[in-house]
C-alpha cells in the first residue's frame, strides 16, 4: 500500500466525516475538523521553520549578519510563553506590528486609492470603440460616486448633490452581490471537486463503504443522544 493510496484513503474518510456536519454536529465531524486543523498547523509550522532555516540561519552563516537581528527578535517572541520574561517579546512584536502597519498603509494608499483612480481615468485615452468607451465612463462614474459616499457621509450634502453618494451606495451593493455570487460559486466548485475526489476510481468502493459505516454510526449516535 503506497503513500499516495493511503493519503487518498485517509482523505476520503475525513471528507465523509466532515460532510456529516450537514446532518448534525457529531464526534466524527469534530475529529475530522481537529485532524485537518492540526495537519494544516503542522504543515504551516514546517514551512515557516524551513523558511527560517534557509533564509535566516543559512543566510547568517553565508555571510549576511543582518539576519542575526531578525533571528534574535523572532526568538524574543517566544518569551511571551513565560510570565517572567514575557516583556522581552514586546520588542519583536512592536517591530513586527509597526512594520506591518506601515506597509499596509502605504499599500492601501498606493493600490486602493491612487492606482484605482489612475485605472479609472487612464482608459479614457486608449478607448477604441463606443462599447469600450461606455465601460470606461461607467467605471469612472462608479469610482467617483463611491468615493463621494465615503467623503460626504460626515456632513449633510446639498439636496441637488444627494443623489451622487446614493448612486455610489447602489454600486457598492451591486458589487457586494456579485462578490457574494462569485464566492458561492467558488464554494460550490470546491464541493464538486471534493465529491469528484471521493468518486476517484482508486478509492470509490472504499468511499461507499466509509459513507455507509459513518452514516450508520452518526444516526446511531443521534438516536442514543435523543434517548438519553
Steps between C-alpha positions, in 0.01 A plus 500: 500500500679813379483844661289652221228238541515532880466878474198471272345244735548714810382809313186318386419392857557849642297669226202273561530569873494874425195462276308350794495853641220565249288258702606604849814583693638174630822351642618382156468845344685653796778242472539568127499874563767473770716271286486734199575809711786318672648382170468849350665655808782246493555549127509879544746463789733282290487745209580794728779308671647408162479864392676614819775241457558577131471878526614591850740231617653414162508869408685587820748219453546603138622844599187712548518612865190723467286188541628463857283791617191346341577162657548652845175699477319190377632290789395772744138450388505161673580674830127567522458134598652576842356750744839609633653593164187584303603867485784407262247402232382862476809603303447250222123543505530878487733488201282249314183698573656834403648368176174323416291812558738714296496256208123462519437877500736562209348211307144621563579855388691384194281211389148573622498877438764628260510202265122471508463863394767459231337183369166680479632797299778351288279282272317813379805577288536155343132407449461388138125430456169631642436196721846518658459875547163444669653244739781740588260788566277273709796389715609862540151603617486207744844584639413867555159428656642234734773740615235769555300261716788469746616861477164666562333272754635708790309811398175572324521552126291744300179348373609551140805275560341247736449255214876464442586303818174307460620376160827401665311303765300314235822427310659354815190290568519365146871423531447328836227287346727402212781419743263285708384318187859434394585374848198269503594366157857441619374309804271288283793422271704399804221267613477346153877454502483319834221274376705429189791400725272265693391336175856447383512147352789415732299561821140497373406168661664600827310829493170315470596278791615794712180692422277208603688430823538865600136584425383200702728600789375861498134396490558251783679770703213743441238244610699421815538871571127565467409210728740617767 
